[in-house]
Amino acid sequence: MKQGIHPKYVDCKITCACGNVIETRSTRPEIRVEVCNLCHPFYTGKQKLVDTGGRVDRFNRRFGRK
C-alpha cells in the first residue's frame, strides 16, 4: 500500500439522540445519530401506523372503500 494516502483510523464515539453511546473505530472521532438499535421502532416492537396528512382516508375515498 502507498504511504500517506490513507485516512487516520481512530477510536470513535457514536452518540444516539436517546443517550445510548457506542464505542468503535472509524475515520471520524465522533458521530451523532438520531436512532439506534435501542430506540428504533422495528427493534423495540413499538411500531406505530402514522397517517400522514390523511393519506389513508384519501385512498379510501378515491377507490370507494368504506
C-alpha positions in Angstrom: 0.0 0.0 0.0 1.1 3.6 -0.6 2.2 5.5 2.4 0.4 8.8 3.4 -2.7 8.4 1.3 -5.0 6.6 3.8 -7.1 8.5 6.4 -6.3 8.1 10.1 -8.3 5.3 11.8 -9.1 6.4 15.4 -11.4 5.5 18.3 -14.9 6.8 17.7 -17.8 7.5 20.0 -21.3 7.2 18.4 -24.0 9.0 20.3 -27.7 8.5 19.8 -30.4 11.0 20.5 -31.8 8.7 23.2 -28.5 8.8 25.0 -27.0 5.5 24.0 -23.2 5.6 23.5 -21.4 3.1 21.3 -17.6 2.9 21.2 -15.9 1.7 18.0 -13.3 2.8 15.5 -13.7 5.0 12.4 -12.1 7.7 10.4 -14.2 10.3 12.4 -13.7 10.7 16.1 -17.4 11.4 16.9 -20.7 10.5 15.2 -24.2 11.6 16.2 -27.3 9.6 15.1 -31.0 10.0 15.6 -31.9 6.4 16.1 -30.1 3.3 17.3 -31.0 -0.3 18.0 -32.3 0.6 21.5 -34.8 3.2 20.3 -35.6 2.2 16.7 -39.3 1.2 16.4 -38.5 -2.0 14.5 -36.3 -3.4 17.2 -38.3 -2.2 20.2 -41.6 -3.6 18.9 -43.4 -0.3 19.5 -44.1 0.3 15.8 -46.9 2.7 15.1 -49.0 3.3 12.0 -48.7 7.0 11.2 -51.4 8.5 8.9 -49.6 11.4 7.3 -51.9 14.1 6.0 -55.0 11.8 5.7 -53.4 9.6 3.1 -55.4 6.5 4.2 -58.7 8.5 4.1 -57.9 10.0 0.7 -57.1 6.5 -0.7 -60.4 5.0 0.7 -62.4 7.9 -0.8 -60.6 7.6 -4.2 -61.2 3.9 -4.6 -64.6 3.7 -2.9 -63.7 1.7 0.2 -65.7 2.3 3.3 
